[in-house]
Amino acid sequence: MQSVPEAGTSGPSGRDASTMHRVRRVLAIKPFRRIWGVSYLCSVADWLNLLTLTGLVTKLTDNYAAQNFAFVGVVLTSLLPGLLFAPLGGLLADRFDRRKVMVLCDLGRCGFLLSIAFVGTPWWVFVGNFLVGCCSMMWIPSKDAAVPNLLRRPDQVETANQLGMVMTYGLAVITAAGANAVLTGSNTTFHFFQGDAQLGIAKVAVVITGLLYLTSAIVIATRIPELSLRNVHAVEKPKVKPADEEKFGFRQMIADGARFVRTTPLVRGLMIGAFGAFAAGGAVIGSAKPYSSSLLAGDAAFNLLVLAVFLGLATGMAVAPKLARRLAHDRLFGISIVAAGLCLVVVALSPHLAVSLVAVAAVGVWAGTAFLTGVTIIGSRIEDSIRGRINAIYQSLMKIVLFGSTVLVPVLISAVRTTEVELWGGTITIDGTRPVMVGGGILALLAGIFAYRQMDDRRAEPILADLRNALRRSPRRVNGLLIALEGTRAINTETQAARLAEWLRAGTRPVVLAADPALDDQRLAKLVSGASLSGARAQALAAAAVRADIVERDIQPALDAGSVVVMERFVDSPLAHLSAVAGLDSQELEGLADWATGRLRPDITILLDADPGTVMRKSESLDAQWRVQHLLTEMAAADPDRYVVVDAEGTEDEVSDRVRTAIRAVLVGRLAGLAPAEEKVEAR
């Protein structure tokens, strides 16, 4: 039997759980709470590093051109390590103790920043910042690869990533900007320095930034030993065995990581999609200032556009988990990039600031959704033995593309002659920013389509139907496929369910045979008698409780993960039995079943139809068996699109062949991608 993730917030009740509930569940994990705090310290230090080093360079030189280059120089020297040392951080994360790697990197960042403050020359600012960036390239993959091992369940990775994004691009930015403002303005009030006070303040700010990294190293070394854990959550079908990984040298590990990306459609699509998204983001960053000028809305336009894109990013990261519960991650990633590309084209063609603000915010929403979905896929779908390298490639890809865009976009913009166009009674300035943004949007669109085609394993299911269900207020579950086998107690549904699950495992999807000891008639009878439940209604409630438990614990997490779930006697058989034998109202029982299962119903129900007289058990009268069979037949007749009636008389092999034939017809007709390979060949 395939292992099913432990249910948490993914079950019927969990699907509607509030964001705050999911956040509280993750923050209740002490090791994660501590690494979250460390991430806050390091993110504040990262943003402060950008601001303080820019200020320090401008104070160390009187050359106007050099001062103008200060910000770009600091940004480029931070991104440059991603160009040169992309695989190294991932190799360290996969080969050595991640906690020790993070501690050494934090100590290195602290030391290099302190050296910048004490050396005090412009050239060493850039060299030291480059070395700090190198340490960051080693630190980030280890942290990202270790976080999933701190969580209790794989389905908490998305919430953990969401918290990390909020911390990195929200609270940390505000804290760093506020702290920098306080530091730069402190001498005006307290007069700490005489002479060149601004230079002294800039050096103090750099020292404080270095001490933040030192604090992070101390906390990691002394308070979070769990960062050294490995392979806490097993990932299905690992591509690299941890035992073999120890035999690899660095060169072999690099080659193995590259081969993994090249041969794994999920990861290949992820990287291509990320490339397109980051390229589009670089086009926006590189052209934002001249684009705001082309709108003829003054300097305030630039600030409003920056605010809009950050609000969009925050919104996208907030709504991504809700969308992911309705749309599979592998589909959501590509769709988000396509949508961001289309919105960027709208930004490029926008004639007015109001339209630009809405379109830019939409770009931010879809970009935030894509980025969070990408890191969630890495954290939850990539095995631990290679996760560090994939994280390193993903992070370095972002820096490499942004680096190239920052350098290339100004050149492209300057190559286009500025033209003013009269449109709708107003004047629009057409300069190089708009063609660049159109190009970035088209690139993101193509990359998103490629990523979708590479990553999507559900092509037989229409994407438009998925999108429609994702946008519904209460959508039906669409990620997985639930097949139920129903019949009277006289029919061996358990054996047929097991045989069907074994046959389906030859297909393209993971298959889960959902079963629970409490569903066995004898054990359920012990549950009822042990609780002194003699009344029919009490027994109905006990049966509903059993099904509610298995749906929350086993079935719904498997469906959310995109698996095919096979289960015997899911709802219809118990409903028919309690209605026919115990005399309970069928409508009341159906309402109780809806409440217990969260209105979850099978996509396909196989009704095993047999003459009760030929297979009857002694425990129940022939008349009761006939009444149950009659009710099940009525259910099938009322919903022919969902039911498939199969003759259950004959040997187990004969019945199994009939069940396979019935399922094959449904899968080939509606869901061809799930059919076993040999069966699809026969169907042709």
Salt bridges, closest charged atoms under 4 A:
ASP46 OD1 - ARG109 NH1 3.75
ASP94 OD1 - ARG98 NH2 3.59
ASP94 OD2 - ARG389 NE 2.57
ASP106 OD1 - ARG109 NH2 2.66
ASP144 OD1 - LYS143 NZ 3.04
ASP155 OD1 - ARG153 NE 2.95
GLU158 OE2 - HIS329 NE2 2.97
GLU245 OE2 - ARG389 NH2 2.42
ASP256 OD1 - ARG259 NH2 2.51
ASP256 OD2 - ARG389 NH1 3.79
ASP299 OD1 - LYS289 NZ 3.97
ASP384 OD1 - ARG98 NH1 2.92
ASP384 OD1 - ARG387 NH1 3.06
ASP456 OD1 - ARG331 NE 2.80
GLU461 OE1 - ARG458 NH2 2.55
GLU461 OE2 - ARG509 NH2 2.62
ASP466 OD2 - ARG331 NH1 2.50
ASP466 OD2 - ARG458 NH1 2.64
GLU502 OE1 - ARG505 NH1 3.21
ASP516 OD2 - ARG553 NH2 2.18
ASP521 OD2 - ARG617 NH1 3.69
ASP549 OD2 - ARG553 NH2 3.00
ASP554 OD2 - ARG553 NH1 3.25
GLU588 OE1 - ARG537 NH1 3.22
ASP594 OD2 - ARG599 NH1 3.64
ASP594 OD1 - ARG601 NH2 2.62
ASP603 OD2 - ARG477 NH2 3.20
GLU620 OE2 - HIS577 ND1 3.37
ASP623 OD2 - ARG627 NH1 2.11
GLU634 OE2 - HIS630 NE2 2.91
ASP639 OD2 - ARG642 NE 3.05
GLU652 OE1 - ARG499 NH2 3.74
ASP653 OD1 - ARG499 NH1 2.47
GLU679 OE1 - ARG664 NE 2.80
